[in-house]
Amino acid sequence: MVPKKKLALFTAGVSTAAVGIGAWAGIRRAQARVARGRTTINETLPVHSKWWRDTANTEGELLYVALGDSAAQGIGASAPKNSYVGVIADHIRATTGRTVRVVNLSVSGATVALAVADQLPRFATFQPDIVTVAIGANDIAAFEPDLFEAGIRKVFEALPKDAVVADLPCFYLPWNEKKVAVGNRILRKVAAERGLTVVPLHDTMKREGVRGMVTQFAEDLFHPNDHGYRVWASAFLPEVTARVAERFPRRPHTLESTPAADDEPTASPAPEATATSA
């Protein structure tokens, strides 16, 4: 007969091993889900890129140009128009009552250096009414403060004074957040030298708390999902909305444009295509 003490130790050992095996299996399943999610999301890269290229051909009374990386492309969203750039464009339309052409110069995977090499030459060919910039998140993996500052300085020197710039997003993980803190100090210093407005993307994401870590991200656990992009947009919107409302106020309704009470109603014209039409 096995002594009770030995039996208890044996049972505890088996239980611990079972928990360990179960945890390991759970980790492997989670890793497999993330890997599948990355594969799925990578397949959307050319789809989103083409959508924005096509969208840039849509005419509008106002020109909105965006610089950035995969977040501006809307990778991880259910549709490209649900990126923060698409949400901002819709708010500009609603605020001004005008049509908006969106030229999204962002490139998935772009670092600050790649934005300087690829996006700035194209940006120089436009005279935008609204500019937003969110770049630098891809620099965090192999962060070099001096190189980051040199690159961000070149980006900011190319921007008009009324461009709206986001600081680096919240990465949540402590080892990345230390680098993000350094990057944001650099970004804000250079922006202040140029007189540019920086909107608080990092703090806006962080305020979502632990719940935000679960609800803001797509299947790859890196790119935002639709909710995450609405959070990103909410960091930009107060500043963008105030600027466009001041520069491009809604056109007042005139007496001539209001039909008399006894006039026969006329058919409304078909709405114009907008830059974020699916």
Secondary structure by P-SEA (a helix, b strand, c coil): cccaaaaaaaaaaaaaaaaaaaaaaaaaaaaaaaaaaaaaaaaaaaaaaaaaaaaaaccccbbbbbbbcccccccccccccccaaaaaaaaaaaaccbbbbbbbcccccccaaaaaaccaaaaaaccccbbbbbccccccccccaaaaaaaaaaaaaaccccbbbbcccccccaaaaaaaaaaaaaaaaaaaaaccccccaaaaaaaccccccccccccccccccaaaaaaaaaaccaaaaaaaaaacccccccccccccccccbbbbcccccccccc
